[in-house]
Amino acid sequence: MIPFPDITPYIFKIGPFQIRWYGLMYLIGFLAAYLLIKRQETREIISIIHG
C-alpha cells in the first residue's frame, strides 16, 4: 500500500480564523492573471503609440 501524507487542509490558524491551501491558490491565480493583464495592456498601448 502506498503511504499517504497527512497534510492539514489549512496553512495556519489563528483562533477560529483559518487560511486554507485552496484559498491561497485562488489568491495566487487572481494575482497572476491581474499582473499578466496589466503587462499585456502596457504592451498594447506602447505598440499603438509607436505605430
NORJOGI-V526231 format. One line per field, one symbol per residue. ss: DSSP state (H for helix, E for strand, C for the rest). A space follows every 10 residues. Layout:
ss = ???
This chain:
ss = CCCCCCCCCE EEEECCEEEE HHHHHHHHHH HHHHHHHHHH HHHHHHHHHC C
